[in-house]
Amino acid sequence: MFLVLLLGGCSNGNHEQAPFRYSGWTMGTTFNVTVAVMANTVQADELKAGIDRRLSDVNSSMSTFLEDSELSRLNQSRSTDWLPVSDQLVTVLAEAQRISRLTDGAFDVTVGPLVNLWGFGPEERDGDNLPSASEIAARLHKCGYRNLQAREEPPSVRKLLPEIYIDLSALAKGYGVDRVADYLESVGIKDYLVEIGGELRVKGKSHRGDAWRIGIEKPSAGERVVQKVLVLDDMAVATSGDYRSYIEVGGERFSHTIDPRTGRPIAHKLASVTVLSHTTMAADALATGLMVLGPDEGFVLAEQNAWAALFIIKAANGFIEKSTTAFSTSMR
């Protein structure tokens, strides 16, 4: 989890009260919901049930671990015809394709076979042997966002290659955050934080009466400390990094982040990237895409598109921060 909720700050006795808090397990990770001020239109048990329904709905649609999920059935199909899917699945797939086009394939939900090849999925890696060039080339032929089409009317998906395998782990958590946040607003809640696996969205005030304070973790494998604190209102935030999950072979470290364009782990100096957006789904996917692109190509693209992004880059004596204009403006 690269983002940490900070509860410190100036307390205001006129606002402080016991908030509603609810946490649990979903999509293979934890979730946390904090409501600073409860609405009169809903009770705590009802709110918990509403949150659970939405999280369960997303998981049963987009999980690759549930064999009978909507996404698993789509992955198992070898049809190249248009296949009907739910509104929510096509919404996420359409967003995935949009960001794939914006990043020229640096973000790609069909990269799963390559992730597995490098030993970061369910496939067992062959000892200390790294994938050969021919193995990588063979997997690349089974991937590619251009081999996937999504249309919203009628909601349906088409695989141009029968073996295309879709993994929505870089969007589903963010989408789940958005679903829960939208539900909270629909029942009249205006001050909340929703977090799933480190991706989060906040609105209004904390229970202390001040803004939500979110800590970005220092991208160091050997310690867990805060690198930077963000003060946010009505914003989604997601961070992608390469410092927690990796393999070492022959003394060389290989990141779990695979570049879909080359089929190989990223090898640049970018340690983490944090993106602010108005939806957590977009922030989640953009952070992944920019992480693949790296500190130079990624930064240029983020500036060109006015994305609010903070790049933390490895340096000789630690880390340096590099923020886009949109990010710097949002922090004022």
N, C-alpha and C positions, 0 to 999 in steps of 0.2 A: 504494500500500500504506500504510494508515493505522496499522498496528500493526507494531512493530519488536521483534525479540528482542534483549534486552540480555544480554550475556555477562559483564558485570562483576559484582562482588560478592566477598564474602569467600571465599577458597579454603580448602578443607579437604583437606589432604594425604591423609587416610585414605580419602577418597571419590574423589578426582580420578583419572580414567582417560580414555583416548581413547574418545569416544562413537561410536556408529554415526550417520552422517549420509548422507542421500540426498536429492537434489533433481532437479528436472526441469521439464517443461512439461506442463500439462494444462488443459483447459477454457479455453483462450485466455490462460492466465496461468501463473505459476510455482508449484511446490509445494516444500515443505521438510519433511523428517522428521528429527527428532533423537531418538535413543534413548540415554539416559544409561547404562543398564546392560542389556546383552544377556541374554536368557534362554538357558539351556543347551539348550532344546528346538528352537532354530532357528538357522540359519547366515545370514550376511549376504546371500549370493546368493539364498537362499530367501526372505528377508524382502523384498528388492527385488522379486522376482517377484510375491509376494503383494500388495505395495502397488500395483504396476503393474496387476495384474488388476483390482483394485477401482476404481482410477481410470479405467481403460479402460471398465469396465462402466458406471460412472456417466455418463461422457462419451457413450458410444454410445447411452445411453438418453435423456439430457436435453439434448444439444446442439441448438442451433438453427442451427449452422453446418454440421453434417453432414446432407445431404439425406435419408439413409437411417436417421437416428436414430429411435428410437421416438417422441420428441416431435415431430420434423419430420413424420413420417407422420400423427400425430394432428392437427397443424396443417393439413396438406394436405387432410384429410378434410372433407367438407361434410355428413357424416351428423349427425343429431341423435338417433340411437339410442345406447344404451349400447354402448361399445366396450371390448373386453377390453384391459387393459394389464398390465404387470409389477407385481409387489408393490412394488418400490422406487419406481416412478413414481407409483403411487397413494398411497404413503406421503408423498411430497413434496407432491403435489397436495392431499392431505387436510390437511397442516400449513399449506400456503398458504391454504387456505380458512378454517382455524381462525383464523389471524392476521388475515386480511381481516375476519372478523366482529368480532374483538376491537378492531381499529382502525377499524371502521366504514368500510372501503374505502380507508383511507389506504395500506394495502399491498394491491397487486392485481397478480397475475401476468398479467393480460390487458391491461396498459397499453401494450404494445409498439407498437400503431399510433399512439398519441399521441407516444411517444418518437421514433418515426421521423418524424412530422410536423414536429417541432421541430428535426430535423437531427442527432439523436444516434444514429441507426441507419443502415441501409444506404441509405436514401433521400437523394438530394441535395436540400439546401435551395435555394429559389429566390432566390439572391443574398442581399441584405440584407432581403428581404421576410419579415416575420413571418407566421405563420399567421393567417388571418382568423377571426372569430367563427364563421362558417358552416362553415369547414373543421374547426375544433375540435369543433363540435357534431356534424358528420358522423362524426368519428372516435369521439367519446364513445358514439355509438349502436352502435359495433362492439366496445365494451369492456364491462367490468363483471363482477366475480367472481360475481355472482348468476346470471350466464348460464352458469356452469360447475358441474357436480356431480361428485363423486368418491365412490365407495363401495369399501370394502375387502373385502367379501365378497359375490359374487366380485369380484376387483379389476377395476374398470372405471371409465370416465369418460364423461360425457355433456355435449355442448355444446348449449345451448338456442338459441344462434345459430350457424348454420353457419360464419360467418366469424370466430368467436372465435380469437384467436391467443395462444398461451401462451408466455411467456418465463420460465424458471426461474433466470435468472442471479442473482437475489437469494436463492436457496436452494440451488442445486445445488452450489456450492463448499462451503457449510457442510455439506451432506449428505455430500459427498465426504470432508471432514475427519472426520466421524463414522464413516463406513465404515472408513477407514484406522485410526482410533483403536480402534474395536471389534476390528478384525483384530489389532492389536498386543496388545491385552489377551487375545485368544483364544489367542495363542501364549505367554502367560506374561510379557509385558513390562509392567512397572508404572511405569516412569519415562520419560516421553516428551513430545515436543512435535510436533504435526502442524499445518502451516499451508498454506493454499491461497489465493493472492491476497490475503493480509492477514487472512483469517479463520482463527482457530486454536483449538486445544484442547490443554491441558496436563494432566499428571497426575504426581504424585510429585515427585521431586527432579531438579534439573539434574545434569549430570556433575560439577559442583563440590561437590555435596552440599548445596546450599542450594536455596531455592525458585526457580521460574522467574520471571524478571523481564521484563515486557513493557512497552515504551514506546508511549504514545499520541502520535501526531505532532501537533505544533502546526498548527492548521488555517489555514495561511498559504500562499498560492500562490507567494510569492517565496522561501521558504526551507524547509529540511527539518531541523527540530530537534524534540526530544522535549518535549512539553508536560507529560506526567505519566507516572510509572512505576507499574505495577501489579505486585504480588507475589502470584502465584497458585499454587494447587494444586487439581487435579481440577476444572477450570473451562474453559468455552468462552467466547470473547470475539470480538466483531465490532464494527467501527466503520463508520459511514456518514457521508460528508461531501460538501459541494458546492463545494469550493475547488480541485479539480484539473481538473474537466471542466465547461466552460461555453462559451457563445458570447457575442460582443459585437456589438450592432447599434445604431448611432447613439449610441455611447458608453455604452449601458446593457448590463449583464451579465445573462445569463439562465442559470440553473442547469440542469444536465442532469437534476436530480431533478424529475420531473413529478408533480404532484398528480393522481391518477386521478379525483378527485371533480370537479375543475374543468377538467382538460385543459391546465393551464398550469404553467409552472415555479414552484417555490416562491419566495416573495419575503420570507420572514421573516429574523430575525437569527441563527437557529441555524446554526453553522458545521459542527459535527459532533456525533454522538452515539455513545457506546460502550455496548454492552449485554453483561452477563455472564449466562450461562445454563448449564444442564447439557448442552445439545446445541448444537453450532455452527449447525445449521440454524435453530433457533429464534432464537438470538442474531442471526444474519444477517438474517432476515426482520424481526424486531422493530426492529433498528437502522434499517432502511429505512423502516418504517412510522412510527417516531417522528421520523425526519428530515423526513418529509412533514408531520407534525402540527405540528412547530415547538416552540419553547422553552416555551410556555405550555400549549397543549392537550396536547402530548406529555408534558410533565412531570406534569400532573395525571393522565393516563391511566396512566403508569408507576407513580406512587405508589398509585393505586387498586388496581392489580394486583400490587403488591409486586415490580415488576421492578427489577433492579439496573441502573441506567442513569446515565451521566455525560453531561451536556449541556455543550458548550463554545459559548458565545454571543458573537457579535460585540458589542464595546462601543466607545465613543469612543476609548479609549486602549489597545486591544488586545482581550483576551478575558476573560470571566469564566466560572468553572466552577460548575455547579449539579448536585449529585448527589442521587439519590433516597435514601430511608432505607435501602433494601435494599442499595444500592451502598456507602454509607458503612459499614454494618455489615459487609459482606464484606471491607472493607479493614482492619478492626481485627485 
